[in-house]
């Protein structure tokens, strides 16, 4: 049986996943634009005593590259940033793909439908897991209208496997109304 804390946690997780997906899409768009305008070529970095020297390899065949003086350090920064952005872009796209696959999975193969894979004889022996999005949406609508569980609304839960018990009703009345 799912209690209200689990429902709230589930809602919070789904909301966080949606927000993260939106953030990833924003990041991917920004990084793709940055990579397009960044200078082409590679960056070669050499350590000389206590500092670094930077070389711009404009072509992949170019082994050494052209020295980047301190006055043109912006070019080295753009090249390094582009390399970083490209690596982050790969990971962000992969993560977005995984999230989209997960969303597709939970829409196409919900846990509640697994029971249907068993014949009627087995089904009557099984205590299935029930997650009702319809009820969660209904509770959410009540909350948006100002009715909050445990405050000005009493919730009880039952299923075909676990009927509502009169002791539960009595306890709820005593807890909230007396």
ABEGO torsion letter per residue (X at the ends): XBBAAAAAAAAAAAAAAAAAAAAAAAAAAAAAAAAAABBBEBBBBBBBEABBBBBBBABAABAAEBBBBAAAAAAAAAAAAAAAAAAAAAAAAAAAAAAAAAAAAAAABBAAAAAAABBAAAAAABBBBBBBAAAAAAAAAAAAAGBBBGAABBBBBBBAABBBBAAAAAAAAAAAAX
